[in-house]
Amino acid sequence: MDSANTSPVPANLPVAESNADDLATQCYFLDLLLQPLDEWRGFQVIEQFGLSGIRYELNFSQYALAMAQYTRTPAFTGYLAEAQRNAILKMTNRRVWSYWAIERLVGYGRWNPDPIVFHNIMYTAYFGMMIGLYETLNDDRRFSAPGSLTLRWNERKSYRYEFAGIANAIRVNMLQEPDHPQYPCEPRLVYPVCNTFALNTLRLHDRLHGTNLTGDLIERVRLSYDKDGWRRKNGRFLSCGTRSGRPLVPPSLFNDGSIASLLNPTMPDVAENTWRVLRNKCITITGEDVELERSVLDRIDAGNYNVNRGDAQARSCLMMGACEHGDDEALNALDRSIAARHDVIWSHGARQFKGLSPWSYGSYALGRWGRRNSMRDLVNGVVPLEWRTGPLLAQVAYPDVLVAKAVTDGAALELVLRPGNGPTRATLKFARLSPGRTYHVSGATVDQLIAATDGTALAEVDLAGRCEVRVWPAA
């Protein structure tokens, strides 16, 4: 985990334990991302130009797993980190980004397949945030090595990037029109929610790498919200417009619910006001259900164009906002309302709701797995020193072992494990132990272990149900 943050870090950040449904939801994302990089089994493939693109499936799968790591298993890397790395690497696959060559040609009359250098914030900013969240939670800078992310167009042409290159491209694009810093997704179309990913990427890179790419861009965007009419007098945001703010698409719950969460790291006052407006004007809790003040847009799940109970995307994004602002009443009611409208689909232990797009399901998971200010804290690096230096669970087999909780106080490691594929004896690999030191163990087949010279050690555990494992240094 990174060593820099912008806020005082409490040593006792809450760490929750995932229940059976949480773990089954994690399995949905893990099954997608732990397959070989050149395989796409289970991915939704409709088209790549619009909101059903694979890129959003990759983005929100990784964001969801990063949030699970942050709030439930900060002392576990293993397959959870591997899945996030795979999501980042899959973003470089040509099938994910080749749409931009056509969009740029049609929209701007120029041929250049590079999806990062010019506009296309819907790829670049979402991609950058993936890398920043991963680096925040894992002591791994492979994607910051120069040229570590190769986007191969054909045998003759490739575009080589890394985290810094992506972040610099965002800054350049935002400063092309300094008085109108929000820049387009599709040609000439600006979406405020997409630009929250840009600001978060810049904030993440600056914190992790000591740069100052953000500069005054947060304040420039803030001024633009009101000067260019992006934020209406009622506190709602336009969903889409031209760069100068000419309105094209009216406010939507999907848009504003996302902004309430994703803008909290950089403009917490605007994010809080957005949630307060949504809560007071658009959400009515009636017993076990939730009634929404919806627009036509909110009746469609834009991630799969489902119009049959398609407001699940609006409900999922509102869950993100409710979670981020600590509104447990709304969060739980929205969760229940989705479950009441959508049957659960089970596949080899993985859980998904019928009809929900992967994007919506990722938003749903962010709402379930976050906590008050969790996105704000994660982007701003609120990570206790003990989590960055203490023992961790570095490796365990998936799906044999599901990690429901993993936390360290800097010296001891506490785990809650469950079997994912029936009763099993599993090997756990621990890391960041003090080399040569003896540790006590409870919950495993041994009661003591000695750390190797590289700070690792192995232990076996018999899993038949919920199992607590604890590792702590001997006196």
C-alpha positions in Angstrom: 0.0 0.0 0.0 1.2 3.5 -0.7 3.0 5.6 1.9 1.4 9.0 1.2 -2.0 10.4 2.1 -3.6 13.8 2.2 -5.5 13.3 5.5 -4.9 12.2 9.1 -5.2 8.5 9.1 -7.1 6.8 12.1 -5.6 3.5 13.1 -9.0 2.0 13.8 -10.7 2.3 10.4 -13.6 -0.1 10.4 -13.1 -3.5 8.6 -16.3 -5.5 8.0 -16.7 -9.2 7.5 -18.3 -10.2 4.2 -21.3 -12.4 4.6 -22.2 -15.3 2.3 -24.0 -13.1 -0.3 -21.1 -10.6 -0.3 -18.6 -13.4 -1.0 -20.9 -14.9 -3.7 -21.0 -11.5 -5.3 -17.2 -11.2 -5.2 -17.1 -14.6 -6.9 -19.0 -13.1 -9.9 -16.3 -10.6 -10.5 -13.5 -12.9 -9.6 -14.7 -15.6 -12.1 -14.7 -13.0 -14.8 -11.2 -11.6 -14.1 -9.2 -14.7 -13.0 -9.6 -16.4 -16.3 -6.7 -16.2 -18.8 -6.2 -12.7 -20.2 -7.1 -13.7 -23.7 -10.4 -15.3 -22.7 -13.7 -13.5 -22.2 -16.1 -16.2 -20.9 -19.1 -14.7 -19.1 -18.5 -11.1 -20.3 -21.4 -9.3 -21.7 -20.8 -8.4 -25.4 -23.3 -6.2 -27.1 -21.4 -3.4 -28.7 -18.3 -1.3 -27.8 -19.3 2.2 -28.8 -21.9 3.0 -26.2 -22.5 2.3 -22.5 -22.6 -1.5 -22.8 -18.9 -1.6 -23.7 -16.7 -4.2 -22.1 -14.6 -1.3 -20.7 -17.3 -0.4 -18.2 -17.6 -4.1 -17.1 -13.8 -4.1 -16.5 -13.8 -0.7 -14.7 -16.6 -1.5 -12.3 -15.5 -5.0 -11.6 -12.1 -3.7 -10.5 -13.6 -0.8 -8.5 -15.8 -3.2 -6.7 -13.0 -5.6 -5.8 -10.8 -2.7 -4.7 -13.5 -1.4 -2.4 -13.9 -5.0 -1.0 -10.2 -5.1 -0.4 -10.2 -1.7 1.3 -13.2 -2.3 3.7 -13.1 -6.0 4.3 -9.7 -7.5 3.5 -6.9 -4.9 3.6 -4.5 -7.5 4.7 -5.1 -9.9 1.8 -3.6 -9.6 -1.7 -3.5 -13.0 -3.4 -6.2 -13.7 -6.0 -8.0 -10.4 -5.1 -5.1 -8.3 -6.3 -4.5 -10.7 -9.2 -8.1 -10.2 -10.4 -7.6 -6.4 -10.3 -4.3 -6.6 -12.2 -6.1 -8.7 -14.9 -8.8 -6.1 -15.2 -6.2 -3.5 -15.9 -4.4 -5.6 -18.4 -7.6 -6.5 -20.2 -8.2 -2.8 -20.7 -5.2 -2.9 -23.1 -6.9 -5.5 -25.3 -7.7 -4.1 -28.8 -11.3 -5.2 -28.6 -11.8 -2.9 -25.6 -10.6 0.3 -27.2 -10.6 -0.1 -31.0 -14.0 1.7 -31.1 -12.2 5.0 -30.7 -10.6 4.9 -34.2 -14.0 5.0 -35.8 -15.4 7.5 -33.3 -12.6 9.9 -33.9 -12.7 9.6 -37.6 -16.5 10.2 -37.7 -16.6 12.8 -35.0 -13.4 14.8 -35.8 -12.5 13.8 -39.3 -9.1 12.5 -38.2 -7.6 9.0 -38.2 -5.7 8.1 -35.1 -6.5 4.9 -33.2 -4.7 6.0 -30.0 -7.5 6.0 -27.5 -5.7 8.1 -24.9 -4.1 11.1 -26.5 -7.2 13.0 -27.5 -10.6 13.2 -25.7 -12.3 9.7 -25.1 -12.4 10.4 -21.3 -14.7 7.4 -21.1 -11.7 5.1 -21.6 -8.8 7.1 -20.3 -10.1 8.5 -17.0 -11.9 5.3 -16.0 -8.7 3.4 -16.8 -6.5 5.7 -14.8 -8.7 5.4 -11.7 -8.4 1.6 -11.9 -4.6 1.9 -11.7 -4.6 4.5 -8.9 -7.0 2.4 -6.7 -4.9 -0.7 -7.3 -1.6 1.1 -6.4 -3.2 2.5 -3.3 -4.0 -0.9 -1.9 -1.1 -3.0 -3.1 2.6 -2.5 -2.9 3.0 -2.8 -6.6 4.1 -0.2 -9.2 4.3 -2.3 -12.3 1.8 -0.2 -14.1 3.9 2.9 -13.4 6.9 1.5 -15.2 7.5 3.4 -18.5 5.7 1.7 -21.4 4.2 -1.0 -19.1 0.7 -0.8 -20.8 1.0 -1.6 -24.5 -2.1 -1.0 -26.6 -1.4 -2.9 -29.8 -3.3 -1.7 -32.9 -1.6 -4.1 -35.4 1.8 -5.7 -35.9 3.2 -2.4 -36.9 1.5 0.1 -34.6 1.4 0.1 -30.8 0.8 2.8 -28.2 2.8 2.5 -25.1 1.6 4.1 -21.9 1.8 3.8 -18.1 0.0 5.5 -15.2 1.9 8.8 -15.7 1.2 8.9 -19.4 -2.5 8.3 -18.8 -2.7 11.0 -16.1 -0.7 13.5 -18.2 -3.1 12.9 -21.1 -6.0 13.7 -18.9 -4.4 17.0 -17.7 -3.6 18.1 -21.3 -7.1 17.4 -22.5 -8.7 19.3 -19.6 -6.4 22.3 -20.3 -7.2 22.4 -24.0 -10.0 24.8 -23.0 -9.0 26.0 -19.5 -12.3 27.9 -19.0 -14.3 24.7 -19.9 -12.1 22.0 -18.4 -14.5 19.1 -18.6 -13.7 17.2 -21.8 -15.6 14.8 -24.0 -16.4 11.1 -24.0 -18.0 10.5 -27.4 -16.9 13.3 -29.9 -18.0 16.7 -28.6 -20.2 15.2 -25.8 -19.3 16.0 -22.2 -20.6 14.0 -19.3 -19.9 15.5 -15.8 -19.9 12.1 -14.2 -17.0 10.9 -16.5 -15.0 13.9 -15.5 -15.2 12.9 -11.9 -13.0 9.9 -12.9 -10.5 12.3 -14.4 -10.2 14.4 -11.3 -9.9 11.2 -9.2 -7.2 9.9 -11.5 -5.2 13.1 -11.2 -5.6 13.2 -7.4 -4.5 9.5 -7.1 -1.4 10.0 -9.3 -0.4 13.2 -7.5 -0.6 11.4 -4.1 1.1 8.2 -5.1 3.9 9.8 -7.2 4.4 13.2 -5.8 3.3 15.1 -8.9 1.1 18.2 -9.2 -1.0 17.3 -12.3 -4.2 18.3 -10.6 -3.1 21.9 -10.1 -6.1 24.2 -10.0 -8.3 21.9 -12.2 -10.7 21.0 -9.3 -11.5 24.7 -8.8 -11.8 25.2 -12.6 -14.3 22.4 -12.8 -16.2 23.7 -9.8 -16.5 27.1 -11.4 -17.6 25.6 -14.6 -20.4 23.7 -12.9 -22.2 27.0 -12.1 -20.8 29.3 -14.8 -21.6 26.9 -17.7 -24.9 25.7 -16.1 -23.8 22.0 -15.5 -25.4 22.2 -12.1 -28.9 23.5 -12.1 -30.4 25.7 -9.4 -32.2 22.7 -7.9 -28.8 21.0 -7.3 -29.2 18.4 -10.1 -26.5 17.9 -12.8 -27.0 17.9 -16.5 -26.2 14.4 -17.7 -24.6 15.5 -20.9 -23.9 18.7 -22.9 -21.4 20.4 -25.1 -18.0 21.5 -23.7 -19.3 25.0 -23.1 -22.4 23.6 -21.2 -25.1 23.7 -23.8 -27.6 21.2 -22.4 -28.3 18.0 -24.4 -29.4 15.4 -21.8 -31.3 16.3 -18.6 -30.5 15.1 -15.1 -30.9 11.5 -14.2 -30.7 9.5 -11.0 -28.0 7.2 -12.5 -25.9 10.3 -13.2 -26.4 12.2 -9.9 -26.2 9.1 -7.7 -22.8 8.3 -9.2 -21.7 12.0 -8.8 -22.7 12.0 -5.1 -20.1 9.2 -4.6 -17.4 9.9 -7.1 -17.1 13.6 -6.6 -16.7 13.2 -2.8 -12.9 12.7 -3.0 -12.4 16.1 -4.6 -15.5 18.3 -3.9 -17.1 16.8 -0.8 -19.4 19.8 -0.3 -20.9 19.5 -3.8 -21.2 15.7 -3.4 -23.0 16.0 -0.1 -25.4 18.6 -1.5 -26.1 16.4 -4.5 -27.0 13.5 -2.2 -29.1 15.7 0.0 -31.1 16.9 -3.0 -31.6 13.3 -4.2 -32.6 12.1 -0.8 -35.1 14.9 -0.2 -36.6 15.2 -3.7 -36.2 11.9 -5.5 -36.3 9.0 -3.0 -39.3 8.0 -1.0 -39.1 5.0 1.3 -42.4 3.2 1.6 -42.3 0.3 4.0 -40.1 -2.3 2.3 -39.9 -0.5 -1.0 -38.4 2.6 -2.5 -40.3 4.9 -4.9 -38.1 7.1 -7.2 -38.8 10.4 -8.9 -37.5 9.1 -12.2 -37.0 10.5 -15.7 -37.4 8.5 -18.8 -33.6 7.8 -18.8 -33.9 6.2 -15.4 -36.1 3.5 -16.8 -33.3 2.1 -18.8 -30.2 0.2 -17.7 -27.7 1.9 -19.9 -25.2 -0.9 -19.4 -27.3 -3.4 -21.3 -30.2 -1.3 -22.7 -32.7 -3.3 -20.6 -36.0 -1.5 -20.3 -37.7 -4.3 -18.3 -37.2 -3.0 -14.8 -34.2 -1.2 -16.1 -34.2 1.3 -13.2 -31.9 -1.1 -11.4 -29.0 1.0 -12.6 -30.5 4.1 -11.1 -31.1 2.2 -7.8 -27.6 0.8 -7.9 -26.0 4.2 -8.4 -28.2 5.7 -5.7 -26.8 2.9 -3.4 -23.3 4.3 -4.1 -24.4 7.8 -3.1 -26.3 6.5 0.0 -23.3 4.5 1.1 -20.8 7.3 0.6 -22.8 9.7 2.7 -23.7 7.2 5.5 -27.4 7.1 4.7 -28.0 3.5 5.9 -31.7 3.8 5.8 -31.7 4.6 2.1 -28.9 2.2 1.3 -30.7 -0.8 2.9 -34.0 0.1 1.4 -32.5 0.4 -2.1 -30.7 -2.9 -1.7 -34.0 -4.6 -0.7 -35.8 -2.9 -3.6 -33.4 -4.4 -6.1 -33.6 -7.8 -4.6 -37.4 -7.6 -4.7 -37.4 -6.8 -8.4 -34.7 -9.2 -9.7 -34.3 -12.9 -9.3 -30.9 -14.1 -8.2 -28.9 -16.1 -10.8 -26.4 -18.6 -9.3 -23.5 -20.0 -11.3 -20.8 -22.2 -9.6 -21.2 -20.3 -6.3 -21.3 -16.8 -8.0 -24.3 -14.5 -7.5 -25.8 -12.0 -9.9 -29.2 -10.4 -10.4 -31.1 -11.3 -13.5 -31.4 -8.3 -15.9 -28.7 -6.2 -14.2 -25.9 -5.1 -16.5 -22.3 -5.7 -15.2 -21.9 -1.9 -14.8 -25.0 -1.8 -12.6 -23.9 -4.8 -10.6 -20.5 -3.2 -10.0 -22.3 -0.1 -8.7 -24.5 -2.3 -6.5 -21.4 -3.9 -5.1 -19.7 -0.6 -4.4 -22.8 0.4 -2.5 -22.8 -2.8 -0.4 -19.1 -2.9 0.3 -18.4 0.7 1.0 -19.0 2.8 4.1 -19.4 6.4 4.9 -16.7 8.4 2.9 -15.1 5.2 1.7 -14.5 6.5 -1.9 -13.3 9.7 -0.5 -10.9 8.0 1.9 -9.7 5.5 -0.7 -8.9 8.0 -3.4 -7.2 10.3 -0.8 -5.1 7.5 0.6 -6.6 7.1 4.1 -4.7 3.9 4.8 -3.4 3.2 8.3 0.4 2.7 8.6 -0.3 -0.7 10.2 -2.1 -1.9 7.1 0.9 -0.9 5.0 3.5 -2.6 7.1 1.9 -5.5 9.0 1.6 -9.2 8.2 -0.8 -10.2 5.4 -2.3 -13.2 3.6 -0.4 -13.2 0.3 -1.7 -16.4 -1.3 -4.5 -18.9 -1.1 -6.3 -21.0 -3.7 -9.5 -19.7 -5.3 -12.3 -20.8 -5.2 -11.3 -23.3 -2.5 -10.9 -20.5 0.1 -13.0 -17.3 0.3 -11.5 -14.6 2.4 -14.3 -12.8 4.3 -12.0 -10.7 6.5 -8.3 -10.0 6.7 -6.9 -7.2 8.9 -3.6 -6.4 10.6 -2.8 -4.2 13.5 0.8 -4.0 12.4 2.0 -7.0 14.3 -0.8 -9.6 14.3 -3.0 -10.9 11.4 -6.6 -11.8 11.8 -8.5 -13.7 9.1 -12.0 -15.1 8.6 -12.2 -17.8 5.9 -14.9 -19.8 4.4 -14.8 -22.8 2.0 -15.8 -21.8 -1.5 -16.0 -25.3 -3.0 -16.8 -27.7 -0.2 -14.8 -28.8 2.8 -11.0 -28.7 2.1 -7.6 -28.5 3.6 -5.9 -25.4 2.2 -2.5 -23.9 2.3 -2.1 -20.3 3.4 0.9 -18.2 2.5 1.7 -15.3 4.8 4.0 -12.4 4.0 5.5 -9.3 5.6 6.4 -11.3 8.7 9.6 -10.5 10.6 12.3 -12.8 9.1 13.4 -15.5 11.5 10.8 -14.6 14.1 8.5 -17.2 15.7 4.7 -16.6 15.5 1.8 -18.2 17.3 -1.1 -19.5 15.1 -4.7 -20.3 16.0 -7.3 -21.9 13.7 -4.7 -23.8 11.6 -3.3 -27.3 11.7 -0.2 -25.9 13.5 0.1 -23.7 16.5 3.4 -22.1 15.7 5.5 -21.1 12.6 8.8 -19.4 11.9 9.1 -16.8 9.2 11.6 -17.4 6.4 14.3 -15.0 5.5 12.0 -13.3 3.0 9.3 -12.8 5.7 7.0 -15.5 4.4 5.6 -18.7 6.0 3.1 -21.4 5.2 0.3 -23.0 7.3 -2.5 -25.3 6.5 -6.1 -24.9 7.6 -9.1 -27.3 7.5 -12.2 -25.5 6.2 -15.7 -26.9 6.6 -17.4 -23.6 7.5 -16.6 -20.2 8.9 -13.0 -20.3 10.3 -11.1 -17.7 12.2 -7.3 -17.8 11.9 -5.0 -15.6 13.9 -1.2 -15.1 13.6 0.7 -13.1 16.2 4.4 -12.8 17.2 5.7 -14.8 20.1 7.0 -12.9 23.1 
